[in-house]
Amino acid sequence: MNTLTVGGSEVSLATPMAVLLALAALIAIARIVYRQWRAQPAQRSHGWRIALLVLAQPVCAALLYLALFPPATSPGTGDMIVATAGATTAQLDDAGGPGALIVALPEAPAFAGI
């Protein structure tokens, strides 16, 4: 999902998106500073507000990047297996990895240790 196939080769979208978000943050910062510089002295915003807006641009870009491309997590740790009606012991053994938490809903058959 994070790759694009171009001419038979796969291209990762993470790097171009990071560059695009960084460029957008820089343009937004430049726009804020330019607008503050061009405003009449009576219409200028407080310095703390401008500083907050300038610092918020890269933070928002980084959060958007992490939302689009979340960091990889290791599979198998913290998995939760939910046994429902019709679940068998063999299915639970196949699904549960090391450290998996197995819980049973009320309609599930009774399993030992669950």
C-alpha positions in Angstrom: 0.0 0.0 0.0 3.0 2.3 0.6 4.5 1.6 -2.8 3.8 2.5 -6.3 4.7 0.3 -9.3 6.3 2.3 -12.1 7.7 0.5 -15.2 7.9 -2.8 -13.4 9.8 -1.5 -10.4 8.3 -0.5 -7.0 8.8 3.0 -5.7 8.3 3.8 -2.0 5.9 6.7 -1.3 7.3 7.4 2.1 10.2 9.5 1.0 8.4 11.7 -1.5 5.6 12.3 1.0 8.1 13.3 3.7 9.7 15.8 1.2 6.3 17.1 0.3 5.2 17.6 3.9 8.5 19.3 4.8 8.1 21.6 1.8 4.6 22.4 2.8 5.7 23.2 6.4 8.5 25.5 5.0 6.0 27.3 2.8 3.6 27.7 5.7 6.3 29.1 7.9 7.4 31.5 5.1 3.8 32.7 4.7 3.4 33.3 8.4 6.6 35.3 8.6 5.9 37.3 5.4 2.4 38.2 6.6 3.7 39.3 9.9 6.5 41.4 8.3 4.0 43.0 5.8 1.4 43.9 8.4 1.0 47.3 9.9 2.6 47.6 13.3 -0.8 48.0 14.9 -2.1 44.8 13.2 0.9 42.6 14.0 0.3 39.5 16.1 2.2 39.0 19.4 5.6 37.3 19.2 4.5 34.3 21.2 1.7 33.6 18.8 4.0 33.8 15.8 6.5 31.5 17.5 3.8 29.0 18.4 2.5 29.0 14.8 6.0 28.6 13.3 6.8 25.7 15.7 3.5 24.0 15.1 4.1 23.6 11.3 6.8 21.0 11.5 5.1 19.2 14.4 1.8 18.9 12.4 3.7 17.8 9.3 5.5 15.1 11.4 2.3 13.9 13.0 0.6 13.7 9.6 3.5 11.7 8.2 3.3 9.3 11.1 -0.5 8.9 10.6 0.1 8.2 6.9 3.0 5.8 7.4 2.8 4.4 10.9 6.0 2.8 12.3 6.2 -1.0 11.9 5.3 -3.1 14.9 6.6 -6.5 15.7 3.9 -9.1 15.1 3.1 -11.7 17.7 3.6 -9.5 20.8 0.5 -8.3 22.5 -1.9 -10.3 20.2 -5.3 -11.0 21.6 -7.2 -14.0 20.4 -11.0 -14.0 21.0 -12.8 -17.3 21.1 -16.3 -17.2 19.8 -19.1 -19.8 19.3 -17.8 -22.7 17.3 -14.1 -22.2 18.1 -12.0 -25.3 18.4 -8.9 -26.0 20.4 -6.9 -26.6 17.2 -7.9 -23.1 15.9 -6.8 -21.5 19.2 -3.5 -23.3 19.1 -2.9 -22.2 15.5 -3.9 -18.6 16.1 -2.1 -18.0 19.4 1.6 -17.1 19.2 4.0 -16.8 22.1 2.6 -14.3 24.6 -0.8 -14.1 23.1 -3.7 -13.4 25.3 -6.7 -15.7 24.7 -10.2 -14.6 25.9 -13.5 -16.3 25.4 -16.9 -14.7 24.8 -19.8 -16.1 26.7 -21.1 -18.2 23.8 -17.7 -19.8 23.2 -17.2 -23.4 24.4 -15.4 -23.9 27.7 -11.7 -24.2 27.2 -9.2 -25.2 29.9 -7.3 -22.2 31.3 -9.4 -19.5 29.4 
